[in-house]
Amino acid sequence: MPDYVWGILIAVALLVGFGVGFLLLKLLPSIKAKDASHRADKIIRDAEIRAEQIRKNAQLDGKQTVAEMKQEAEKDIRERKQEYANLENKLNQREQNIDRRDANLLNKENAIEEKNELLNRRMREYDKKEVVLQEKIDSIISELEKVGQLSVKEARDQIFERVESKMSKEIAAYIKNKEDEAKAEVEGKAKEMLGIAISKYAQEEVQERTVSVVALPSDEMKGRIIGREGRNIRTMEQLLGVDLIIDDTPEVITVSCFNPIRRHIATKSLDLLIKDGRIQPGRIEEIVAKVTEEVDQDIQKAGEEAAFKLGLPKINKELLTYVGRLKYRTSYGQNALDHSMETAYLAGIMAAELGLDQNLAKRAGLLHDIGKAVDFEQDGSHVELGARLAKKYNEPDVVINAIESHHGDVPQNCIISHLVQAADTLSAARPGARSETLENYIKRIEQLETICKSFDGVYQCYAMQSGREVRVMVLPDKVDDLTAFKMARDIREKIETEMTYPGQIKVSVIREYRAVETAK
């Protein structure tokens, strides 16, 4: 093929290429635009679908939130309604209380007005009587001045002496008549009056022995008790919980401990070891364990025997153990268990006389000092500890009140509590029950007789029954029957005010008139 043909072909090819390229350049943007449009439509559709899902989810979340908010609002409304109802109930109760108080105040106001009216009437009557009395006195004064040629001062003194003498007799007669009327009118309250009347007592400080003495056959035994390098005595002190004092006192060992039970166990263990002669740590442990078991059995037996002797059933066994522990407790030399049983016995007798529950009175008397079984181990007074034990073992309220009130720590709310207090005083204050120094006893007797002799008309007085009764002899020409009655009351009040004494003191004023003639 010739060259120009090839040139033409090449030119035609170039033109065709340029044309195709030009067409491609013209069509490529539209193709891209269509593709972008398709993608945009797809994105929009996806966005609409997601928006629809988001809207539906938002609607569901919104409904749930609205429901929860509605529940919370309803709950809040119910709580507020309940609070308002409670406040309304409180206001109603307060209004009722105010109404009751108003009624009580109105009643009291009426009573006060009645009393004021009564007092005003009495004052008017007294004013009238005073006017009449003054008129009589003036007339007597004028009469005395005329007849006796007395001065106004002398006449006034005589009148006052006569009036004072007459009024004192009238007062004594009035008191006696009122007491007779009271005795006749208060028969229905005789039990309570008797219980209160015998409840006077005197609280004394308790002193305990804290040491015991163990006799030794010889001083050589001290060394054996101490042991090599002190191992025996250390073992005993650790096991027994006491202090063993070995000093220069010949043939004696002192056992010191505030716990009377441990002190008793230590004393008994030492006695057995001394008799046995084999004093070594192993034997000491054996003896102490044996003695401790025996003492525990003895404590339980003592508590059960006390309840059996008093005829008291259904007492907790553990509580009886505390009762038995009182066997090793003393107060002023008086055994605490014997004192409790004696108090129970006396309270039972008085309760039987008054027609009350005798067994309940005995129970309260037996347990009134139960706190002394643990007061050397626990903090607190024996009254607090005793009440705590009684509550722990579900004792009756009467027993608990008798324990709490027998020393006046709390008010007595029943007659049996008064009886237990009186029985406790009688048991502690009877002659020989507790030791009292001779000096204090003599001073008490002298003070008692001095008080009685300080009254006019007394020529002799005698303290009887260890100072528990005083008999006052009066001159019959200076003291009449009504004055003797008033003197007994005045002596009683002065003794109660100026003296401190256990139990009760009976005051007897004796007026005797003798007419003596001799036939010849």
Secondary structure as the mmCIF struct_conf table of DSSP 4:
data_model
#
loop_
_struct_conf.conf_type_id
_struct_conf.id
_struct_conf.beg_label_comp_id
_struct_conf.beg_label_asym_id
_struct_conf.beg_label_seq_id
_struct_conf.end_label_comp_id
_struct_conf.end_label_asym_id
_struct_conf.end_label_seq_id
HELX_RH_AL_P HELX_RH_AL_P1 ASP A 3 GLY A 148
HELX_RH_AL_P HELX_RH_AL_P2 VAL A 152 GLU A 185
HELX_RH_3T_P HELX_RH_3T_P1 GLU A 187 LYS A 189
HELX_RH_AL_P HELX_RH_AL_P3 ALA A 190 ALA A 197
TURN_TY1_P TURN_TY1_P1 ILE A 198 ILE A 198
STRN STRN1 VAL A 211 ALA A 215
BEND BEND1 PRO A 217 PRO A 217
TURN_TY1_P TURN_TY1_P2 ASP A 219 ASP A 219
HELX_RH_AL_P HELX_RH_AL_P4 GLU A 220 ILE A 226
HELX_RH_3T_P HELX_RH_3T_P2 ARG A 228 GLY A 230
HELX_RH_AL_P HELX_RH_AL_P5 ARG A 231 LEU A 240
STRN STRN2 ASP A 243 ILE A 245
BEND BEND2 ASP A 248 THR A 249
TURN_TY1_P TURN_TY1_P3 PRO A 250 GLU A 251
STRN STRN3 VAL A 252 SER A 256
BEND BEND3 PHE A 258 PHE A 258
HELX_RH_AL_P HELX_RH_AL_P6 PRO A 260 ASP A 276
BEND BEND4 GLN A 280 GLN A 280
HELX_RH_AL_P HELX_RH_AL_P7 PRO A 281 LEU A 310
TURN_TY1_P TURN_TY1_P4 GLY A 311 GLY A 311
HELX_RH_AL_P HELX_RH_AL_P8 LYS A 317 ARG A 325
HELX_RH_3T_P HELX_RH_3T_P3 LEU A 326 TYR A 328
STRN STRN4 THR A 330 SER A 331
TURN_TY1_P TURN_TY1_P5 TYR A 332 GLY A 333
STRN STRN5 GLN A 334 ASN A 335
HELX_RH_AL_P HELX_RH_AL_P9 ALA A 336 LEU A 354
TURN_TY1_P TURN_TY1_P6 GLY A 355 GLY A 355
BEND BEND5 LEU A 356 LEU A 356
HELX_RH_AL_P HELX_RH_AL_P10 GLN A 358 LEU A 367
TURN_TY1_P TURN_TY1_P7 HIS A 368 ASP A 369
HELX_RH_3T_P HELX_RH_3T_P4 ILE A 370 ALA A 373
TURN_TY1_P TURN_TY1_P8 VAL A 374 GLU A 377
BEND BEND6 GLN A 378 GLY A 380
HELX_RH_AL_P HELX_RH_AL_P11 HIS A 382 LYS A 392
TURN_TY1_P TURN_TY1_P9 TYR A 393 ASN A 394
HELX_RH_AL_P HELX_RH_AL_P12 ASP A 397 SER A 405
TURN_TY1_P TURN_TY1_P10 HIS A 406 GLY A 408
BEND BEND7 ASP A 409 VAL A 410
BEND BEND8 CYS A 414 CYS A 414
HELX_RH_AL_P HELX_RH_AL_P13 ILE A 415 ALA A 429
BEND BEND9 ARG A 430 ARG A 430
TURN_TY1_P TURN_TY1_P11 PRO A 431 ALA A 433
BEND BEND10 ARG A 434 ARG A 434
HELX_RH_AL_P HELX_RH_AL_P14 LEU A 438 LYS A 453
TURN_TY1_P TURN_TY1_P12 SER A 454 SER A 454
BEND BEND11 PHE A 455 PHE A 455
TURN_TY1_P TURN_TY1_P13 ASP A 456 GLY A 457
STRN STRN6 VAL A 458 MET A 464
TURN_TY1_P TURN_TY1_P14 GLN A 465 ARG A 468
STRN STRN7 GLU A 469 VAL A 474
TURN_TY1_P TURN_TY1_P15 PRO A 476 LYS A 478
HELX_RH_AL_P HELX_RH_AL_P15 ASP A 481 GLU A 498
BEND BEND12 PRO A 502 GLY A 503
STRN STRN8 LYS A 506 ARG A 511
#
